[in-house]
Amino acid sequence: MTRLSPALLAQLTDIVGADGVLQTPEDLRAHVTDWRQRYSGPTDAVLLPRSTEQVARIVQLCAQHRLPLIPQGGNTGQSGGSVPLADQGANVIVNLARMNRIRALDRDDSTISVDAGVVLQSIQEAATQCGRYFPLTLGAEGSCQIGGNLATNAGGTNVLRYGNARDQVIGLEVVLPDGQVWDGMRKLRKDNTGYDLKSLFMGSEGTLGLITGAVLKLYAQPVERAVAWAAVPSLQAAVHTLSLLRDSFESRLSAFEYLSKGQLQLVNRHVAGTANPLPGDHDGFLLVELSDSVATGTLDAMLQGALANAMERGLLENAVVATSHAHAAAFWKVRHSVSEANRAHGMSLNHDVAVPTSALPLFVSRATEQIRARFAQAEVITVSHLGDGNVHFLTIFPRPFWEQLEDPVQYAADVRRVVFDLAAECEGTFSAEHGVGQGLTTELSRYKSPVGLQLMHQVKGLLDPHCIMNPGKVLRADPALARP
């Protein structure tokens, strides 16, 4: 039975229509649990608005009744930010899947204006059809929605060249916690008139407002690519190789990904259609991509020459440049299959850490040593967006061992503490691209500076004084609990 009053539910139904309210257990199942099956909480209803005006009316009504709401896109996040807390109490989920309109596409301005519910892949395809390029690319791009990408400041494999999700945004439309609509849907690339308000909402995970629209940057379409797979003797050699390639290809270097030997082995073992692109036993591997908007026919040769130079310096043990689109796609299939492989292998704790690139070898070495010493059952693997210092330091445990733990939540917290303390010592962060959500609020309280944490609480209190927007996510609800 619903915990909302029949009168309030009727008012919400009047806004979105009977077909815009989901309440049966079958309909709610996909919305109340995250895709990794790590976080789950009850809701009274999932609302499916079709317009910004409907979203504003929903938020106004929720504000009037102090009813918490959880903004939700494709529900593909890693930190539980888009599902209710287990003890949330009365709440509604506002899912923007029906707000999937591409509002405008301007080739001359190189912009695309979209509803927040547009699937990322649809934006990529629309840009391509007009001869432009939208660079945000993620493993979940076929199901994640752009509003969620912006609310979590998603990263992906093109950050090295194009930046995070926030770097792709020119304007936003946001429904504020009192139901007002901030219309910042301007296409201006220069607007030096005070505070950059849109930056408040990107990365806020729906705790300050609900993003309903965005104006995004488009770029010249890459017409020539060169993709290579290389074997490295160490992570330190990988870092030096990155520096060497930057000297030659800074503006063309689109991706520079690293996989440890153990990670490649797991992909090959658990994901059909994948193979080791190079023979032999190597410590780690690089996936490198160059791209250019001008077709010169020389990019492959240039990359081959740079890799040969790296081999002469002892930085690489072997390398192969893709000879076709299918060959390159096979390399990328390996990289994009890591999550699937790790889930199949065991209970995986993915630590989304970033440190300065130069500090990556020290961090990984020290974290590996300490984890193996303290948690004997852990299998340690690493996969990294090496170009921006983001390393997914994974500890994978056998499922039977994990299921027999007396307190797996505390055990996971103990593992995280080791990894995150080391990241902090290396002047890094515990969350590079996955956000805070509901899973890492304690860590935010521990590692954020007191002044930074105070500012975040002050902004939250100003915009959302009744704490109805995604409460319990990012910040603990009670500012008095800001620091342990």
HELIX and SHEET records of a PDB file:
HELIX    1   1 PRO A    6  VAL A   16  1                                  11    
HELIX    2   2 ALA A   18  GLY A   20  5                                   3    
HELIX    3   3 PRO A   25  VAL A   32  1                                   8    
HELIX    4   4 THR A   52  GLN A   64  1                                  13    
HELIX    5   5 LEU A  120  GLN A  129  1                                  10    
HELIX    6   6 ILE A  146  ALA A  151  1                                   6    
HELIX    7   7 VAL A  159  TYR A  162  1                                   4    
HELIX    8   8 ALA A  165  GLN A  168  5                                   4    
HELIX    9   9 LYS A  198  PHE A  201  1                                   4    
HELIX   10  10 LEU A  235  PHE A  249  1                                  15    
HELIX   11  11 LYS A  261  HIS A  270  1                                  10    
HELIX   12  12 LEU A  299  GLU A  312  1                                  14    
HELIX   13  13 HIS A  325  HIS A  336  1                                  12    
HELIX   14  14 VAL A  338  HIS A  345  1                                   8    
HELIX   15  15 THR A  357  ALA A  359  5                                   3    
HELIX   16  16 LEU A  360  ARG A  374  1                                  15    
HELIX   17  17 LEU A  386  ASP A  388  5                                   3    
HELIX   18  18 ARG A  399  GLU A  403  1                                   5    
HELIX   19  19 PRO A  408  GLU A  425  1                                  18    
HELIX   20  20 THR A  441  TYR A  447  1                                   7    
HELIX   21  21 PRO A  450  LEU A  463  1                                  14    
HELIX   22  22 PRO A  479  LEU A  481  5                                   3    
SHEET    1   A 4 VAL A  21  LEU A  22  0                                        
SHEET    2   A 4 ALA A  45  LEU A  47 -1                                        
SHEET    3   A 4 VAL A  92  ASN A  95  1                                        
SHEET    4   A 4 LEU A  69  GLN A  72  1                                        
SHEET    1   B 5 ILE A 102  ASP A 106  0                                        
SHEET    2   B 5 THR A 111  ASP A 115 -1                                        
SHEET    3   B 5 LEU A 210  LYS A 217 -1                                        
SHEET    4   B 5 VAL A 169  VAL A 175 -1                                        
SHEET    5   B 5 VAL A 181  GLY A 184 -1                                        
SHEET    1   C 2 ARG A 132  TYR A 133  0                                        
SHEET    2   C 2 TYR A 219  ALA A 220 -1                                        
SHEET    1   D 7 ASN A 318  VAL A 321  0                                        
SHEET    2   D 7 GLU A 224  VAL A 232 -1                                        
SHEET    3   D 7 GLY A 284  ASP A 292 -1                                        
SHEET    4   D 7 LEU A 253  SER A 260 -1                                        
SHEET    5   D 7 GLU A 379  HIS A 385 -1                                        
SHEET    6   D 7 ASN A 390  PHE A 397 -1                                        
SHEET    7   D 7 MET A 347  ALA A 354 -1                                        
END                                                                             
